[in-house]
Every structure is written in C-alpha cells, then in structure tokens.
Amino acid sequence: MDLIRFVLLLAWCALGPQVATAGKADAVSAIPVTATTGGAAADARDAGAASAATPMPADSLYLAGRDLFMQNRMQAAYPLLAEAAKQRPTDPDRQAWLAETLRRLGRRPEAVEVARAATALAPCHSFALAVLADSYNPQYGTWADASAESAWACARRAVGCDSTDGSAWVSAWVLAQQFGDRALERRGLRAFVSSGFLTPPLLAYSRWVLRDLPPNAVLLANGDMDTYPVLALQEAEGLRPDVAIVNLPLLNTRWYIRMVRDRYGLPLPCSDAGVDSLQPFRSGGGEVMLIATQVARSWVDGVKAGTLRRPLTVALTVPEPPADAGRFMFSGPYWLCMPDSAGARVDTALARRCLQTLDPRDFAGDAVGPNDRSPIRRLGTRRLPSNISAAAIRYMDALLYYDRRDDAAAMLPWLERFAPLDPEPGRFRQVVDDYRKKISAKD
C-alpha cells in the first residue's frame, strides 16, 4: 500500500465517510490523537452524576461543561452546558458553547436554533456566527438546511464582527478559497498570525518544515496545523512562496482540486469535466480509493514518469510509508518522493543539517493558541514537537545502521537539549540513554 493511500485510508477509518467529501476544519489533526476521555460509558456516568447531584451554581456548571468540551467529551459536556444556559438564558456566550456542543454531537438543527438564540441576544457574536457557518457547511455533513452560501454568509459576518477570532477564521478561510475571495483568504492567513491563533512554537515548527524543502516543491499536508501555519508564513513573512501546499483532506472536494490545479499548475488525472465524475471506490483488493488518493497517486506516478515538473514531498504529520513503499526518502522535516525505489531511504546530510539548526528554545511554551476552540486541534497541536523527536530518532537509527557512531555521538547533546520539549520527556530521555549505550557498546 503506498503512502498516499495509507494516510487517506487511515483518515477514512478513523473519522467516517464524511472525510471523503469534506475538508472539515479539525476533522484531521496535524497529529493523529486519541483523546483520553474514558469513552462513552465514562461520559454517560459523568452526565448522570451531574444530573443526580445537588444543583450546581450556573458558573460552576458552565466552567465544568467547558472543561469537558475541551477534553472532547461532548456527551458529558452537553447536560452541564444545557443547564448552565438554562440558568442564564440571556448570556450569549453560554448559548454559543451549547450550540457548538450540539453541532459536534451531530445535532445540527438544534445547534442552529441555539446559535440563533445567541445572535438574537448579541447580533455580532462571532462564536455563535461561526457555529452557524459550520452547521450550514455541507462539507461537514449534509442535512436539510445545509448550504455553502449560508455558511459563507455567516463565516464572513463572524470575522467581520471579530477579526481576532482565530477559530472563526478557520471556516472563513476555507470558504474564501471555495468562493474565490482571494483578498479575504489572504487576510485570514495574516489574522491567524496577528491574533495569536498560531503561536510562536507552532510557527517555529512550520518554518522548520518550509526552510529546506526543494525549490518549487509540492508539500502534501494532513490536517489543520500542518496547513494553516505554513501558508500563513508564506503570506505574512514571504517565506518560500515557491512551495505549493496541498491539504489532503480538502483534496477530496472538487472545488479544491480545481483550485490547486489553477493556482499551482498541478496536473490532474482527468479533464475538467472528469473532475465532477471522480468518486471514491474500492480497488480489486478491497482498498478504499478516495478522490484525494486518486489525484495524489497520479502525482506520485508523475514523479516516476517525469511528467510532474515539481518535487513531491510529504509532511511528517502524514503517517510514514509502509516498509514496501520504497519510493519515499526521509529528508528531515519531510519525505521526498523518488522516481524509483533504488538508493538510500534516508538523506542523512539533510536530516543532520535540519536538526542541528533548530534551537529548542523556539519551541518553549504552549503550541496551542488561547482562542482555539477546537478540542481535537488543541490535543493534536500540543504533540507537534513529537514530529521533531521522531525525525531525530529516525536519523539516529540511520547513523547506527551505517555504523557512523561518531556522528551519532555528536548528536547526543542536541537530543538532551530537546528532550524537555518532547510531549513525553521521560520516554524521550530513555531513548537518548539507549542510544548512548548503543554508541558506546563494543562490536
């Protein structure tokens, strides 16, 4: 199974069929994360305890509900936020949080009703307007009132009411691309940075990804936080404008396929009319071939045939290729698609340069912006430094495989400096200790 098919099938299995037709904001995080929620049984137990206990003050209910929301425990959060909203029916913030919880539970008509109640109280409530935009957006799921035009109108109003609301900009930015509003799209990318939605550690990581890509590369990204930051750096800092950033989940939508073709000059496996006929299907071996799989696979084939005139790279946030892929060479912050499977699987020179030029201090602090309301995105973003750890481990393994112990020993001080920033510093320190033992061991 090739890399492109592997990652998209992983997304399909983890998230359900909507991924095949949606570039859903936070549907696919930059790092695949399973929240430690305790499952539906725990949520039901928490919700039952909340309803059976002595009534809590509205403020306590509200804060407890939001805390559960941020843990992505929507079933448990719902009764608390519903009661908090009931106790303070004139508070639009509580109505908005309840509406977003309903939306994430798939109860879109109710989400719209509650969000409309919030905007009746505060007509320019950015959060409530963003909930309406995401509820109406057919990319996130179809229902009777789904409408891209309605979503676009609400998203524009949301960021017009509060231009610092990074979460609202997520929907507005995607829709701006769909509706061809390049000015608003660019404004959104700048707002991601100026509002603090994209934090300094996250931007430092994205600079690391962009900096050493081949000239005119195509970078395939896997989610929100390996897409927005690199595009924002291109817009706000003028960094590597030659690189084409392609979001794999969005590549399942026909408007996005046409956009990357027209914007980046990327070839498609079919004519313009044929884009409308693209459909997911199962291969003879039973594998799901999403629309994005078909398009991206044509680019992989183009590298071999010499018809893709740009280097094709894959972000580390995409699961690594299986052992039999052979066509992707590890190159530090990315995988590089090769014309064939011959040659080294690791570019050790580039990997070393990319790692040694990193300053661990640039990654200090929380990678999650304070105004990011997505629990899925927040959980995944905090694990971004693990991609750097994984790159360092892969590089060290390659050095030991080629018996380059002196080079491996020279990397140990860097690994020790970076260890505190890994999401699991204890585990990473143990890895460093294991490398030290391997380096010093006699043949």
N, C-alpha and C positions, 0 to 999 in steps of 0.2 A: 504494500500500500504506500503511495507516495505521500510526501509531506502535506501538500495542499489538501488532498482528500482526507488525510488523517485528522487535521485540525478541524476541518469543517464538519466531519462526521462526529467528532468529539463534541462540538458545539450543538449539533442536532440532538445527540443522545442526551446531553445534559439539560438542554433547555426546551426541547419540544419543537414541533413543526413550525412555530411562528418564526424561528430564526431563519428559515428558508425564504421567508418573504419579508423580512424586516431587518433594518439596520438599527434595532432598538437601542436607545441610549441605555447603557449599563446592562444590556442583555448579555453581553460577553465582556467580562472584565479583562483588564490587561494581564492579570494573573488568574488562572482558574482557582477559585476559592470555594470551599465548602464551609459555610458558617457553622460554628459550634453552637447550635441552637438547642440541642436536646430533642429535636424532632417534633412532630405534630402532637404526640402524646404529652410532651412537656408543655407545649403551648396550651393545649386544652386544659391541663392541670392548673397552669398559671391563671388562665382565664376563669376557670371555675372557682379558684381560690379568691380571685379578685371580686367575683360577684357574690360569694358567700360571706366574705369578711365584713366587718363593720365598715360602713361607708367612709371612704377616704375623702379628705378635702379636695376640691377641684384642682388646686395647684399640684398636689401630690399625685393625683391620678394622671394629670397632664404630663408631668415630668416622667413618671414611671412608664406611661404609654410611649412617649418619645424615645425613652431608653430602649424599650423592647423593639420599637421600629428600627432604631439604628443597629440593633442586632439582627435585623431581618427576620424578626419573629412576629409576622403580621397578624397571625391568628390570635396571639396573646395580646398584642398591642391594641387590637380593634376594640374590645369591650371597654378598656380603660379610656381610650381617646373618645369613644362614643359617649361615655358617661361624663367625661370632662367637658365635652362640647355641650352636652345637655344641661349641665350645671351653669355654664357660661355661654348661653346661646347668642350673645351679642359680641363675642370675641371672634373676629375673622381668622386669627391665627389658628385657633383650635379647630375651626371648621376646615381650614385648609389641610392641616395634618390628618384629620379624619378622612377627608376626601382622597388624599394621596394613599392612605392605607387601604381604602376601599378599591382604588384603582389597581394597586399591586395585588390585591386579592382577586382581581378579575371581575369585580362588581362595578363595571363602568357606568351603567345608568345611575346607580346610587352615587358614585363618585362625582358625576356631573351635577346631580341635584345638590349635593352638599357644597361643591365648589361654587355653584351659582349662588347659594345662600351666603357664602363668604364674600363674593363680589357684590352682592346686594348691600352688605354691610360696609364694604370698602371697595368701591368700583375699580380702584387701581392696585389691587392686591396682587403683586407679581406671582407669589407662590400659587394662589388659587387659579390664576390665569394659566400658569404653566401646567397645573393639573388638568385643566380643561383641554389644553393643547395636546397633552399626551393621551388623554382619554379619547379624543376625537381622531387621533392619528391612526389611519388604517394600517400603517407599518407595524404598529404594536398589537394589532389584533382587530378582527372585523366584528362589527355589531351594527345594529340598525342605524345608528346615527353617526357611524364612522365617516369622516370626511376630511381629506387632506386640506381642502380650502378652509374649513372651520379651524382645523389645527393651526394652520398658517396664520390666520387672523388672530387667534388667541396668543400664539407664540410671539408675534410682533408686538402685541399690546403688552405682554408680560415684560419684555425687555425695554419697551418704551416707558413703562411705569417705573422700572428699577433697572438701570443699566449695570448695576453692580451685582445682580443676582446671577451668579455663575451657573447654577442649576437650570435656571430658565433659559440661559444662552445655549445650553446643550441642545434643547429641542429647536430653538430658533435657528441655530447654526446649521443643523441638518436640513431643516425645511428651506432655509435660504438657498442651499445648493439645489434642492429639488425644484424650487420655483425660479431659479436663475437670478436671484438677487445677490450679485457678487459684492456689492457695497456692504450689505448687511452681513454677509458671510465674513468678510474681512474685518468688519467692526467687531463681530463676535469673537474672532480669534484674538484680537487685541484686548477685548474685555476679559477673556479668560486669564490673561496675564495681569492686567491692571487691577482686577477685582480681588486678586489673591486666590482665585479658584484653582489655579495652577501654582503650586508652591515652589520655593527655591529648590528643595531636593528633587522634586519631580522634573523641574526644568533642567537641573544639572544632569539627571539621568538621560533626558531626551537630547541634550547637547552631546552627550557621550555617544548616543546612538547615531546621530546625524554626522558627527565630525569626520569619521573615517570611512563613510560609505564611498564606493567608487563613483567617479563623475557620472552624472545623468542616470543614477541608479533608480530602479523601481523598488520601493520598500513595501512589502506586504505586512500590514499590521492586523492585530487580532481583537482589538477592543477599544474602549473609550480612551484610556490613559496611555496607550501607546500610539494614539492617532492625534488627539487634540493638541498635546504639548509640542510635538514635532512640527505640526502645521502652524501652531502659534509662534514658534521660534522663527519659522520662515517668514511669517508676516511681521512680527514685532521687532525682530532683530536682523532680518535679512539673511539668516543663516541657511546656507545650502539650498537656495531656491531651485537648483538644478534637479533636486531629488523629487520624484513622483511618489506621493504617499497614497497607498490604496488600502482601504479598510475592507477586510474580507467579509464580515457580516453584511455590510452595505452593498457588497458586490452581488448580493442575491436580489437586489432591486434593479429593475430595468432602467429607471431614470439615472441611477448611479453608474451603471455600465456605460451608458451613452456619455455621461459626464466625463468619466476618466478617459474614454476614447477621444473625446473632443479636446479636453484640457491638456492631456499628456501625450496625445498622439499614439496611444497604445492600440495595437491591432486586436480585433475581435475574431472569434472563431466562426462568425456568421455575418450576414449582411445586416443592415439597419432593420429591415423588415423582419429578419430572422430573430432579432433580439426579443421581439414580442412572443415568439414561439418557444423560447427556451423554457424548459420545465425540469424540475427535479425528476430523477428516475433511478431505478435500481439496475445496477450492472448485472451481467450474467452470473457473477459471483455473489450477488446479493448485496453489494455495497451501494449505499446511498450516494448518488451523484447530484449534489446541489448545483444550482445555477452558478454560484461562485466557483465551485470545483471545476466546472466545465470551462469557464473563462480563464481561471488561473492556470489550469492544466495546459491550455493552449499556449500560454506564455512560457511554461516550462518546456514544452515541445519546441517553441520558437527559439529557445536558447540552443538546443541541440541542433536545430536546422539552420541556425544563423539568421533567422528572419526577425527575431526580436533584437532590435538595434541598441537596446539598453541593458545594462547588467540587472539581473533579477535577484533581489535579496529578500530575506525573510527575517522579521524581528525575533528576538529571543523570547518574546512573550508568546510566540507560537510554539506549541509543543515540538520538540526536536524530531527530526525524521527518524523513522524506524531503521534498524540496522541494515536492511536490504535496500534502502533508498539510494545511497551511494552517490547521488548527484549533488549533494549539498555539502559545502565545505564550511566548517566552523571558522569564523573570522573575527572573533572578539564580540562585538555588540550585535552581530547578525550572522545569518547563514547565507552563503553565496551559492547560487545555482550554477553548476558547471555543465559544460556540453556533454560530458560523459562521466562515467564512474571511476576513471583511472586517476591515479595521483593521490596525494595526501588528503586526508579528511580534515586536517587542522592546519590553518595558517598560523604557525606559532610566532612568526615575526610580528604579524599584525596584532595578534592577541596580546603579546607582551607589551607592545607599544601602547595599545588602547588601555590596558590595565594600569601600567605604570604612570601614565599621565593623569590618572584620576587622583583627586585629593579627597580623602574620606571626609574631611570637614565640610565639603559641599553637600553632603548627604545627611548632615545632622539635623534633627528636628523632624516634626511630623510631615509626612509627604502629602497628607490629606488637607485640602483647603477647608476653612471653617464654614463656608457656605455651600458645601457639597451635601445635598440631602439624600443621596443615593447610598443605602447601606451596602449594596453589592459593590459599588465602585469604591467606597471607603475601605472595605475589607481587602479588596484586591490591591488598591494603590499602596497600602501600607507594606505590602510584600514585594514591591518593586526592587528594593536592594537585593533580594534573593536572586535576581537575574544576574547581577554582577558577581555574587558569590558563585553561582553556577558556572559562569564564564571562567572564573578563576580556577575552579575545580577541574573543569574540562581541560584548561591549559596545563595545569599541573599534571594531570593524568597523561597528557600527551608527552610532556617532558620526561616523565618517568618511563613511559613506554619506549621512548627513543634513548633511554639511559643518559639523559642530559641532566645529571644530578647537580652539577654546579649551577646551571641556570635555575633549576628548581629551588635550590638553597637560597639563591639571590632573591627569590620571590617571597620567602617566608616573612621577612619584616613587613612587607606590604600586606600580606594576609593577616598578620597580627594587628596592624593598624585598622584594618577594615572590619575585623571580627565584631566589635561592639555595635556596628550598624546593621549587621545581619538580623533579620526578624527572629532568628533563633541563635543568639550569640554563643550559648553553651555548646550547641551542636556543632557550630562552625569552628569553635576553638578546638573541639575534639578532632575535627577533620584536619586542622592545622597540625595538631600534635601527631596524628597518624602520618602525615606527610613527613614530618621531621624524623620520625622513626624510620620510614622507608628510605629517606635520603641518606641517613647515617648507617643503615644496615649494610653489612658486607655481602658480596655475592655468594 
